[in-house]
Amino acid sequence: MTTDYRKMWEDLDISMKKHDQLLAVLPLVYQDVYLTQKNRPQAMEYYDFVISGVHGIRIKELLEAKEGGKKVVAYFCLYVPEELVIASNAVLVGLCGGSNFVDQEAEEVLPRNICPLIKASYGFKAARICPYFQAADICVGETTCDGKKKMYELLNELCPVYTVEVPQKSDTEQAKELFYKELKILKSKLEELTGHKITVEDLKKSIKMVNAKRAILDMLIKTRKASPSPISGKDSLLVSQIAFYDDPQRFTQKTTELVKELEERIKKGEGVVDANAPRIMVSGCPMAVPNWKLHHIVESSGAIIVVEESCVGTRYTSMGQIDSSANTVDGLLKSIAEAYLSIHCSCFTPNTERVEDNVRLAKEFKVDGVIHYTLQTCHGYNIEAAKIEKVLKEINVPMLKIETDYSNEDAGQLTTRVQAFLEMLKK
């Protein structure tokens, strides 16, 4: 940690004692999970740099943007359109909620048995140790979960929060109309925040930028169809996590370099594991930084995770390329609204599309088994697991259900269950 950065963080009213404790722990966890891997792609050095400097270069960029008069908009969920925020001349940054490090601060307000992601999302602001959160001028939430939307009410007492309403159904005309109108309101809120009137040209440019980012992430995901896989599930997860807070154009450039290296590996038949290693799909809840527990357990047990049906996986790229052919702001907003409602989250009812996605991905990536991952008290994904297990059984793909939190207290038990599952797949 340099003196300059420390001064920056102090100016952001960071709780330095708590922050120093976090910085003492995170590099050790990262080194154990990531830097012990063998035969990693050389291009992963960039992502190692980003995560090791997670409170360095990017927060410096955010502060410089603020000094230049720009606003910083923070968000937690895919249903907050990146295109709209970028078009408003604001800087967008995703917030992490993947650690139990701030449980004590969060539990002073929130129930102890609430979802760990909700607890962490609130706790990192309450404890004042996340520079991204401290730099944010506003946090944009969404109504994808009852716990989150109530948490946002409490979070609003600590920082400005605007919550976008996401419909309960995704495929009806009234749902599309509702979400389009919500985005119109968000557009007005962003214009008020930034003082910048969003134009057709702004939206077309931002759509092109984010389309490029999604396209290269989709190419990265597809390289993992190869056998042997040219990249570990842990590394692919890390790239997807960093996509939410890195500069979008730089991220696209660096991930293009990674994909080119992976394509060369595929041509040579070079992989990170033996071609006979069990191929696993992880389906379910998103995994925010630094939640690498399940991936580490699975791949340390001799398997390879080849795809994630998750917000940090195929769900992020599932909308494809957003249509930017409309020549009015309203027309482009409708294109964005329709595209985002094609993300198959468990918040929707019915949600047959997500069930179908699991079958399709299991076939496309030739998986030997699926691990359905649910955070504790995340009822939507937990209940949907029953439907997914049923349809996977019909195509003879076994599924292991796991419900966990961010602590390492159950790591031994999870390792035993995962290893037993993998042994079953080999028979």
N, C-alpha and C positions, 0 to 999 in steps of 0.2 A: 504494500500500500504506500503510495507516494504522499508526500506532504500536501501537494497541490490537490489531489483527490480528497484527502481528508478535510481540507478546508472547504471544498465544494460540498461535501456531505454535511459538514457542520452548518453551512449556510442553509441547507435544506432542513435543518432542525432534526437531524438524525440522532437517534439514541445511540451514541457511539459505543457505550459499554456493551449493549446487546448486539450491536452490529459487529464489533470486534469478535465476540463469541461466535457469531455465525460464520465469519470469514475464517475463523480458526478450524471450524468443523467441515465446511463445504469442500475445500480443496482436498481434504483427506478422503472424504466419501467419493469424490470424483476420481481421484487417483486410483482408488481401490476398484471402482466399477469400470472405468474406461481405459486408463492408461496401462492396465495389466493385460489388455487384449493383444493377441498376436495377429500379424498380417493385416493390419488395418490399412485402408486406403490412405495414401499420402495426403490427399486433399482434406482429410479430417483434421489436419493441423489447424486449419482456419477455425473450425468449430471448437476445438480445444482452446484456442486463443480467446474466442468470444466468451466461453463459459468461465474461463479462468479470470477474464477481465470483465466479468458480468457487471461489476460496479465501477468500471473504468471507462473504456472508450465510448460505450453507448450512452452512459449517463453524461459524459462530457459533451457528446453531440446534442443531447436533449437540452442541457443547460445553455449551450451556445445558441441553439435555436430559440430558446426563451429570451436570451439576451438580445437576439435579433428581432424580437417582437412576435415570434410565433407562440402558439398555444400547444400544450401537450395534452392529448386525450388518451386516457387509459381504458382498457376493457378486459373482460374475462372470457368472452364467449364468441363463437363463430357468427352468431346472429347479429352482431354489430358490424355493419358493412365497412370494410376497410376503405373501399372506393369512395364512400361518402366523406369519411373523415379526411382522407388525403386531398380530396377535391376542395375541402374547406380551407386549405393552406395550413392545416394543423399537422402536428407530428403524432403518429399513432404508436402506442406501445402496449403490448400485452402484459398483463400482470400474472405472476406465478402464484400458485397456491398448492404446492406439492410437498409441504413439510409440516411436521408437528412441532417445529421449533418455537412457535408462538402460541401454543395451546393455552399456556397459563394466562396470557394477556387476553386471549379471546374468550376464555371461560369465565372471566370476570363479568361478561355481558351475555354471552351465548350459552345455550344448554351444552352440557358436557358430552351428551350422546348425539350431537348433530353431526352431519356429514363433515369429514375432515377437510374437504376442499373448501367448504363454506367457512369453517373455523379458521383455516389458514388465510383465506382471502381477507377476512376481517382483521385477523390478528396481526398481519404484517403492517397494516396501517395503524392499528391501535398501539403497537409497540414501536412505531416510528423507526423501522430499520430497513425498509425497502426504498432505495433512492428513486426507483421508477414511480412508486406511489407518491413519494414526497414531492417529486417534480411535476406531477400531474395537476393540470388546472381543473379537470373534471374527469370523473369516472362514468362511463356509460355502461349501465347494466341491462338486463333483459329478464323476461318472466318465464324462463325455461324450467324453473323449479320453485316450488313454494318456499323452501328454505332460503334460497338465494334472494328472492324478491323481498322477503321480510328482513333479511340481513341488510339489503341495500337501504332500507329505511333507517336502520341504526348507523350504517356507514355514512349516510348523509349528514349525520351529526359531526362527523370527523372531517369530511371533505365533500364538495359538491358532487352529487350523483344525479344522473338522469337515467330513467329506466324505460327502455323500449318494450312495448307490449308485443309479444310473440303469440299468435293465435294457437288455440288448442288443437285445431285441425290444420293440415297443410295443403290439402288438395281441392278445397272448395273455392268458389268464386268470392264468397264473402271473406274468406281467410286472406286471399290475395289482395283484396281491396283494403282490408284492415291493415295489413302489413305495409302496403304501399302508402297509406295515409300516415302510418307511424313513422315511416322514413321521411315523409314530407315534413313532419313535425321535427324530427331529429335534424333534418337539413336546416330548418329555421333556427334551432337551438345552436347548431354549430356556427352558423353565420353570425348569430348574435355574439357568440363567444369570441370568434376570430375577427369580426369586422369585415369579413370577406364574403362577397356575394358569389355563390356557386354558379358557374356558367356551364353551358353545354360542353365547351372546350375543356373545362376543368374535369368534368366527369368522364369524357372520352379519354383524356390522358390518364386519369387515375385507373379507369377500367383496364386500359392497355397494360399499365404497370402491374396491377395485381393479377391479371390474366397470365402474364409472363411468369410471375412467381408461382402461381398454381400449376402452370404447365410443366415447369421444371421439377416441381415436387412430384407431379404425377409420373414423370419420366423416371425419377428416382425410385418411386414405389414399384414401377413395372420392371426395373432391373432385378428386383428381388424374386421375380418369377423363375429366374435362371437356377439351374442346379449344377454345381453348388452355388449358393448365394454369394454374390461378390461383396456383400457388406453385412455386418451383423445387425440384428434387430435393435440392439442398444444404440449403435451409431445412427441408424436411420431415425430412431426415436429422437435422438439428440438434435438432429438436423431439423426435424419437424417442430420441436419445442422452440428452437432458436428462431424459426420463421416468424414467430409471433411478436418478437421485439427487436429484431435486427433491422437495419436500414433495408427496405425492400429491394432496391436496385442492386446494392452490394450483395445482398443475400442471393439474388437470382444469378448474378455473375459467378459467385463462388460455388453455388450448387451446380451450375452448368459445368464448371471445371470438375466437380466431383462425379457427375454423371458420365462425363467423357471418360474419366479414369475407370469407372465401373464397367462401361461398355467394352473397353479394352480388356479388362479382366475376363469378361464373359467370353470374348473371342478366343482368349487363351485357355479357357476352362479353369480359370483360377478363382477359388472361393476362400471364405474365411473358415469354413468347416468342411469336413468330409461330405461327399455327396450323399452318403447314407445316413447322415444325421437326421433325426425326426424333424419334419417341417411343421411349425406351429403357427396358428393364427391366434392373436389376442383380440378379443371382441369386448366392447363395453365402455366403461367410463374413461374419460380422458386422463392423461398422465401429465401433470404440470411439473416443471423443474422444481426440485430435484428428485422427483419420484421415479426412480429407476429400479425399484426393488424387484418387481416381478420379472422384468426382462433379465436382470442380473442372475436371478435364481434359475430361470429356465435355461439361459445360455451357459451358465456355469455347470449345469447338469448334463451338458452334451447335446442339446437340441439347438435349433436355429429358429428364431421368430422371423417369418418371411412377410407378414402383413399384419396391420392393425386396422380393424374395423372400429375406428375411434375418431374423435375430433382431432387428435394428433396423428391421424393416419388418413385413410381413404375418405372419411367424411369431409375433410377440409378441401379435397380436390374434386369431390363428387359432383359439384355444380358445373364443372367444366368451364368453358370459356363464356363469359357473360357477353351477351349481344350488345354491341355499342352502335348499332346502325341508326337508332332513333336520333332525330335532330331537335328534340326538345328536352328540357330538363325533366319534365314529367314522364316522357317516354323512356328515358334512361332510368329513372327511378323505378318505373314498373318492371323494367328488365332486371334490375338489381333485386327487387323484392321477390320476383318469381324465381330467380336463380337461388336465392338464399333459402327459400321455402322448400327447395329440393334437397336440402341437407336432412338426412333421416335420423333425427334425434328421438330418444325415447319419450320426450316431452309431448309428442303428438299422439293422438288417438283417432282412428286406428293407425297402426304403424307397421303395416305389412311389408312396406318397402325395405325397412331395416332387416327384417327377417329374411327377405329374398336376397338382400345384399350378402348376408352371411353365407348362404348357399352358393351364390355366384362366386364370391371370393375364395371359398374353400375349394371350388373346382378349378378356378383360374390359376391359383397359386399352388395347386396340388398338395394341399396340406394333409398331414397325417392325423392331426388332432387340433381341437380348438380349446383355448382356455378363456372362459367367460369371466371377465374381471369386473367386480363391482366394489365401489367404495361403501363402507358401512352406512346404513340408513339411506342409500340411494335407491328408493323403492322402484322408480321407473325401470331402471336397468335390471334390478333384481327380479322383478316380476316378468319382464320380457325374456329372461333367460330360459324360462320354461318352454316358450314357443320356439326359441332358437334351438334348444336341445332336441326338441321333437323333430324339426325339419332336418337337422343334421343327422339324426339317427336314420332317417329315411334314405340318406345317401351314404350311409355307413361311415360317417365321420364322428368319432368319439368326442365328447366334450367334458371338460372339468370346470366346475363352478367354484370360483374363489371370491370370497368377500373379505376385505381387509381394510386397514387404515394406513397411515403414514409411518407408524412406529416400526421398529425392527423386532418387537417382542414376539411376533409370530413367524419370524423368518425361518426358524428351525422347523416349525410345523409345516409351513408352506413348502419348504425344500423337500421334506419327506413326501408330501402329497404330490408335488410335481414329479419327483423322481419315480414314484410308483406309477403315475400316469404315463410317463415316458417308457417305462419298462413294459407296460401293457401294450403300448403302440408297437413295440418291437416284436411282439409274439405273432 
